[in-house]
Amino acid sequence: MGRRYSIQDDQAMTASPGDSVLSLVGTTGIRPKIFDVIVGSSGTPADNALEFWLGIHSADGEGDALTPTALDTGDPAAGGAYLGNHTTEPTYTADATLLRFALNQRATFRWVAAPGSEIVLAASATAGAGLVGFHASYTGLYTGTILFEE
């Protein structure tokens, strides 16, 4: 088993195609494995149907550099590149959505990989995956957390 980490951030909800809250990029020697995804709204409660997707990208965008938290406090710092609160979107690959789900704004969603079914990203310094949320008119914050292994 590899070393396991967590990243999380907030992002303002926008209309489709949305803004990425988190993105992961490994290196030529690191293939991150996503095993848990959690999303929810941190904005004022309302009855909005929010949509989210986790997709593959060929080039990462720009945003806040995140320092992943090691789930085992004895592990060293993560080796990949991890961004949050994107100001420039990654270049998402058409028809390469890994997960897609909708939920009421008052709910929280969690996806946990069955053992052996983790999402394994490419060994690349530019390609990876990103978590995106969108809604036609709601502009409040949503929160994303991704747990992964390197």
N, C-alpha and C positions, 0 to 999 in steps of 0.2 A: 504494500500500500504506500502511495506517495504522501507527500506533505499536503495538509488540507488548510484552506484559507477561506475567509469571508470578505466580501466587499459589499458596500451599501451606499446609497445616496438618494437624494430627492431631485425631482425634475418637475417643472410646470407642464401640465397637460396641454396639448395643442391639437388642432384638427389633423386629420390624416394627411401625410403619412406619419405624423407624430415626431417627437423628439426622444432620443435615446437617453435613458437614465444611467445605464451602465454598459461598458464594453470590455471585453477581454481579448488580449492578444498574447500569445506565448512567445517563443523564440524558435530558432531553428532546432534547438535541443529540448524544448519544453512544449508538451502538448497538454494544455489544461483540459481537465475532465469536469464538466459541470454535473453536480449530483443533486442540487437543491436550488429552487428558485422561489422567492417569496415576493409578492407585490400587494400593495394596498394603497389607499388614499390617506394622506395626512392633512387634507383640506377640510373645510367645513362640511359636515355630513349633509348629503342630499341624495335623492334617488336618481342617480345618473348611471347609465350602462357604459362602463369603460372597457376599452379593448386594448389588448396587449399582445405582443409577439416577440419571440426570441429568434433572431435570424443570423445567418452567416454573412459576413462582410469581407470584401477583398482588400479594403484599405480602411484603417481606422480614421475617425474624425479628430476633432479637437475638443477638449474639455478639461475638467479638473483632474490632475493626476491623483489617483487614489493609492494609499498604502494598505494592501490587504492585511487583515488581522489573522495571525496564525491560530488555528483551532487548538494546536498543541503549543503552549507557550515556550517550549524548548526548541521549536523549529526556527530556522533562519528566515530572513525576509524572502518573500516570493520573488521569482525571477522574471516573470512576464511583465507586460505593460497593461495597466488597468485604469480606465477613465470613467468619470462620472459627470453628470450635469453638462451634457454636450452643448457646445456653441456651434460646432460644425459637425454635421452628421457623417457617420461612416458611409462608405460606398457599399450598400447592401446588394447581395447577389439575388437576381430575380429568381423566383420560385425556389428559394432555399430557406423557407421558414421551418424552424425546428419545433417550435411550440406556438400555438395561437389559442387565446382564451379571452372570454369576456366575463365581467362580473359587475355586480352592483357596487357602487362607490362605497357603500357601508360595509362591504365584505372585504376579507383578506383571502388571497389565493396562495396555495403552496403546492408546488410540484416537486415530488421526490422520486428520483430514479430507482427503479427496481435494480437489485444487485446485478451488475454486468450490463446495464442499460444506460450508463452515464453517457452524456453528450461529449464526445472527444473531439477537440479542435485540432486543426492542422498544425504541424510543426513549422511555423512561419513567423517572421518578425513583423508582418503587416496584416495578415488575414486573421480573422477571429470571429467572435459573435457579439451581438448587442441586444439589449432589452429595451423595447420601445413601447410607449403607451400613447393612446390618442382618444379624443372625443370631439364631436362636432362643435361644441360650444363651451364646455367646462374648461376652465383655465387654472384650477387649483393644483396643488402639489400632489404627486404620487411618490411613493417610496418603493425602491427595489432593493432586494438582497439576493446575491448569488453566492452559493457555497461551491467551491471547486477544489480540485486536487492538482498538484503539479508533480 
